[in-house]
Amino acid sequence: MSIDFRLWREAVFARDNWICQKYGLRGGKLHPHHIQNFAQYPELRFAIDNGITLSEKAHKEFHKKYGIKNNTKGQLEEFLLR
């Protein structure tokens, strides 16, 4: 993990008050998730507004449903609503 990634990760968690945005649970094993995917949007990799806090469970569920590459903001919006 680069220092840029660690700083981005902590800033996303702090902004979301360490609460999973899918399940509303605070703390535990949290994962930062890129809203616009990491590979296709290198200019947004460390933009705080391009991250969202998910629990480990929610993050695994998202990637199980949508895969691990080329994820979209629309997929995330759909995932958060169901």
GICOR-V766412 format. One record per helix or strand of 3 or more residues. SS is the DSSP state (a for helix, b for strand). FROM is the first residue (numbers start at 1). LEN is the number of residues. Records with the same first field share a line. If there is no record, write none. Layout:
SS = FROM-LEN + FROM-LEN
This chain:
a = 3-13 + 42-3 + 48-3 + 56-11 + 73-9
b = 30-5 + 51-5
